[in-house]
Amino acid sequence: MSEGAGARAAKESHLFTLTAPVAVRSVDISLGFPSIKLPQARSGGPYQGLAVLLRDGHEPIGWLEVDVPATSEVSGELLERAYGERVAPQAASIEPQASQETPPQALGDSDESAYVSHVVTTCNNARLAVRCVGSIIASQCGPFEIVVVENRPAGSNVREALSSAFPGDGRVRVVDEPVPGLSRARNAGLRATRGEIVAFTDDDIVVDPHWVASVRRAFARCPDVSCVTGPILPAELETPAQVLMERFAPIGTAFVRRLYAVDRPPLEQPLFPYTAGYFGSGGNAAFRWDALVALDGFDTALGTGTSARGGEDLDIFIRLLLTGQQLLYEPSAIVWHPHPDTMDRLSREVFDYGVGLGATLTKQLVAGPQRFQLVKMIPRGIGYLFSPVSRKNATKGPDYPARFDRLEQLGLALGAAAYLCSRWQNRRVGGERNPRRNRSRLH
């Protein structure tokens, strides 16, 4: 990647340069700039910084970071002045990609007709599952169902907690998938769904109030699109580890609408479609049911809960694109996710990320339809991994701890063995049912 491309990528994203704890808020500037009075941070002390997601209605504009004064109140005048000086010029300077942009369109009644099935995966965490399901219900704008997949059913009280929280709501169902693995859980949810669109998220995520409307609008606006993803934004930045995580992996946080297809490769993505992070993540991904079933769902040799530790989302995006289908990154389809809050948890997350990426690339090298082209990309991939101006590294900053880079690289190096081990374990467990089965479609 050239230095200019890396700079543009960093500009499209954001860099949290503030010192933790940082309060996270969202402001709709079409309603004005309110003063924000902050409570004490989770640590018991005052917030040092404020990160504000600026929006114009449902459309995100960018992040605004400001220091918090001793009064713990940030005035609306300060926010408006900082917006005019920093965010507005930056947003205007991002060059549109005409061939990959799709124009915004008002949400019409016809956009609300699609039946959306939401799949939420959990591992015996009733509190988080209830919170996630509640946020999905609150964001609804049309016909829907929610399928919660319990991937640790022994001793689970998730079913009882959901029945208590949403009594008599037949739109919320629970299915069990006793074999561990995120891909297996998602495929179990896929088998149980009835909708034309299947949207996946995880139990620790809270969806934005505009999320469902944005997903519906995206599919209605782009009938040829098979998958819609969106930003996964930090629910909190209370600790140094959470701020570092945002600098390590700002997943899908560029607020530019992008349409991806293999016959129109983005010039600033030289490793397309194998570069992680551009397309979003499986925690915020919606598919047309037919398209996902045609791919036989998620690869059960990948994902959390397997030796591969992750990579199932990048794998499904790659496979979808390589079959000639289109993926839309929709910046208004926002979900909120808590980052690891300790350095030990962050270390595990960074290492697992490297393993999952290495496992996914190994799969593509072993069995991918374009494995020979991928081999040719290896020198570029090494350059991308170590270049300080690549999109991967441009948001980290000079004080980013080198030990996290080493952990990620170690995980990446172990990814090949992890994938082969996971495939062997997957075969021992036995093949899973095809997602096409046991499906009653809605008409």
N, C-alpha and C positions, 0 to 999 in steps of 0.2 A: 504494500500500500504506500502510495506517495505521501509526503508530508502534508500536502494540501488536502488530500482525501482524509487523512487522519485528523487534521484540524477541523474539517467540516463535520466529521463524525462526532468529535468531542463537542462541537457547538450544538449539534442536534440533540445531544444527551444533556447531562448535567453533572456537576462535580460538587459534592458536598465538602466544602473547605472549612466548615465551622467545627468548633470543638464541642464534643458531647458534654452534657445532654442537649439535644436539639429538639425543639417542639415541631411537630408536623401538623400543618393546617391546610385547608382548601378554601379558596376565595373565588367567588364568581364576580368578576370585575364589571359585568353588565349591571350589577346591583350596587356598585360603588366599592370603595375601599374602607372596610370597617377597622376600627381600632381593636386590637387583640390583646386582652388581658390574660396572662398566662398564670396557671397555678404552679405549685411546686413540682419539680421533676420527680420521677419515681424514686430517685436516690434521696429525696428529701431536701435537696438544695434548689437553687434557682436555675432556670434554663439559661444556657450561654448563647444559644442561637435559635433562630426561627426559620424553618424551611416552609415556604408557602407554595402550594400548587395553584397557579393562576389559571382560571378558566373563563371562557366567554360562553355562558350557558353550559351546554354539555361538552363543548370543545375545549380541551386543554391547550394552554398557550406555552407554558414553561414554568420552571422553578425560579423562585426569588428567595435569596438567602440574605438575612440581615442579622446583625448582632442585637441582642436583647439588652435594653438599658437596665439600670439598677432598679427602676420602678416595676420591672416585669411587665410593662405595657408598651406595645408597639403601636404607634399612632397610625391612623389611616392616611394622614398626610405623608408620613415617612414611607409607607408602602407605595403610595401613588407616585411619589417622586422617584423612588428606586425603580419602579416599573418603567417609568418614562426614560430613565437614564440607562438601564441595563437590559431589561427584558424586551421591550418594544423594538429597539434597534437590532437586537440579536435575532428576534423572530423574523424581522423584515429582511435580514441578510441571508437567510437560508434559501438557496436557489431551488426552485421547484423542479422536480423531475417529471416533465410532462408525460412521458410515456409510462410512468409508473404511479402517477397520482390519480386519484379519483375525486371528482368534485363533491363537496358536501351537498346533501339533499335533505329537504325537510321530511320529517317522519309523517307518513300518511297512514290512513286507516288500513290500506291494503298490506302495509308492512307488518301489521300486528296479527295476521291470519295464520302464520306458520306456528305449528305446535312445537314447542321447545322442551326437550328432555334434559334436565340438569343431572349430571352424575357427580356426586360428592364422595370422595374416598376418605375413610377414617380407619384408625386402629384403636378402637376402644377408648375414644376420647369424646365422651358425651357432651361436655361443656362446649368444646370447640364446634362439634357437629351442629348443636342447637344454634349457636351464634351464626355459623355460616348459612344454614338453612333459613334462618330468620332474615338475613340480609338478602338472600335470593328472593324470598317471598315479597319483601318490601320493594324490590326493584322491578316487579313484574308489570307487563303492559299487554299481555295477551295469554292465550292458552298455554299451559305448561304442566309439567310434573317434575318431581325431584326424587331421584333414586339415590339413596345413601348406601354405599357399599361398605360393609363391615369386614375388614381384612384381618381382624383378630377376634373372631366371634366367641371364643371360649371365655365365659365370664363377663361378656360385654353387657352394659346396660344402655347402649345407645338407642336401641329400639324403644325401651321404656321411657327414656328421657325425651325422645322426639314425640311420642304419643302424649306425654304430659304437657309438653310445650305447645303442641299443635293438635289439640284434641279434635277428633272427628274429621281431620283434613285428609281426605283420600288422595290428594295430590302428592303426599309425602309417603314414600315407601322405603323399606329397608330390605336389602338382600345380603346374604352372607357369601364371602369367598374365603374359605378356610386356608387355601394355599397362599403363603406369603408372597407378596410382590405387587408393586404398584400397577404394573401392566396387567396382571391377572385381575386385579380389582377393577381397573377401568374397563377391561373387556367383559367382566361380569355385569357391570353397569350397562354397557352397550347392549348386551343380550337382553336385558330387562326393560329397555326403553321402548317407547312407542312413537316418539316424535320424528318429524322430518329433519330437525336440527338437534344435534346432541352436543351439549356444552359441558366441558369438564372443569372441575376445580377441586381443591383440597380442603380439608376441614379447618385448617388454620388460616384460611383466607376469608376476608369480608369483601363482598362485591360492592361496587359503587352503585348509588341509586340510579345512575344512567346506564348501567352495564347492559342489562337485557335489551333496552331500547336501542342501544348502539349496535349490539350484535344483530338484532333483527333488521335494522336499517342497512347494515353492511351487506347482509345476504340479499336483501331485496334490491339494493342498488346495483349489485354485481351478481347477476344470475349465474355467471360462469365460474364463480369462486366456490371452491370446495371446503376451504378452511378460513376461519377468521380468528386472529389472535389480537392481543392488546397489551398495554403496559401492566406490569406488576410493580406497584409502588410501595415504598416502605410505610408500614402502619405506624412505626415509631422509630426514633433514633435516640434512644435513651442512654446508650452506652457507646464507648469507643469501638467496640467490636461491630456494632450495628452500622456505624458510620463507615468503617473500613469495608464492610460487606457491600455497601452501596457503591463504593469506589471500585471494588473488585468485579462486581457483576451487576451493573445497572441494566437488568433484563428488560428489554423492550421499552426503554424509557424515552426514546426519541419521539417527539410529538409530531411526526410527519407521516401522513397516510401513504402507505406503499403497497403496490400490487406486485407480487412476485410470480414469475413464470420462467421456465428454463429457456424459452426462446427469446427472452428479453433479459439477459443477465445484467445486473447492476454493475456499472463500470467501477464504482468505488468498493466493490466486494469481490476481490480477485479470487477468493476461495469458494465463491458461491457454487452450489448450495450447501457447502459443508461447514460453514462458519457458525459456531454457536452464538446465540444472543440476538442476532438480527431479527429472527422471526417471532420472538417471544418465548413462551414456555408453556408446558403442558398444564400448569395450574391456571391458565387463562386461555383456553383454546376451545373453539366450537367448530363442528364439522357437519357437513351434510351426511346424514346417516348412510345413504347409498355409497358415497365415496369412501367412508371409513370402513364399511363392511367389505367393499371390494378389495381393500388392502389387508383384510383379515385382522383388522384391529391393531393393537399395540403388540410389539415383540416382547414375549414373556421372558426372553433371555436378557432383557434390559430393564432398567428401572430400579428405584429404591426397593429394598427387600431382596435383591439378588446380589450375587457377587459383583455384578457390573456397577451397582450402586447408583445408576442413573442412565441418562442418555436416551430413554425411550421417546421423549418428546422430539428431540432433534431428529431421531431416526424416522419417526412418522412424518415429519415435515419433509425430510429428504425424499422418502419414498413417494410421498404425494406429488412433489414437484417433478420427480424423475418419470412419473407416469403421465406427464403432460398436463396436470391439473394446476390450478392457480390458488395462491394463498394471499390473503389480504391482511396486512397489519393495520388495525383500526385504532388510532390513538385515543378515541373517546370511550373505548371498551375497557375501563379501568377496574382493577381489583387491588386490594390492599393486603399486604403480607408482612408479618413480623420477621425480621432478620434474627440470626443467632445473636444472643445477647452477652455471650462470654467469649473470651479468646479461644478457649478449648473447643467450644461448639463451632466457632468460626473456622478453626483449623480443620475440624472434621468435614465441614461443609466444603471448604476449598479442596481438600484432598479428594472427597467423593466426586466433586465436579470434574476434577482431572481424570479420575478413573472412568467415570461415565462417558466423558468425551472420547477418551482413548478406546473404550469398548465399542462405541458407536462407529468410530472411524475404522476400527479393525473389522467390524461386520461388513462395512462397505468395501473394504479392501479384499475381504474373503469372498463375499457373495454379491456385492453390489453390481448393478447393471453397467456402471461406468467406472469400474475399478481401475482400468488401465489409465483413464484420464485422471483419476484420483492419485495414482502413483506419480504422474507428472507434476501434480500440484505439491508434492511433499517439500521440495526446496522453498516454494513460496510460503507454505505453511510454517516452516521453521522460522523464516524471516518474519512472518506475521506474529509468531509467538514471542519473539524477543525484541521486536522493534518498539522503541519507546513512543513512536508516533502512530502506531496502529490503533485502530478503534479499541482493540482489546486492552491496550495499556495507556491510552491517552487520558483516561479519567482517573488514573491511580494517583498521580502526583508524585513529586520527588521523595516524599517521606513515607511512601507506602512500604511496609516491612518486607524485606527481601525473602524472609523465611516463608511467607505465604506463596510467593512465586515458586520457591523450591518445592513446597508441598504440592502445589498444582502440577508442576512438571513431573514429580515423582509419581503422582497418581496417573498422569497421562502415559508415562512409561509402563506402568503396571496394567494399563487398560486392556492390552491384548490378552494377557494371561487371564485377567478377570473375565473377559468375554468368553473365552474358550471354556473356562471353568463353569461359568453360568450356563452355557449351552449344554454341557454335560449334565449338570444338575437338573436342568429343565427336562431333559430326556428321561432322567430317572424318575422324576415326578409323573411323567406321562403327558401326552398331548392334551390340550384343553379343547373344550367344545368350540366349534366354529361360531363366531358371532352371528352368523346368519340364522342360526337355529332358534326355535322357540320365540319367534318374533311376530306379534300381531300388529299390523300397520294400521294407522288411522287414515281414514279417507274422508 
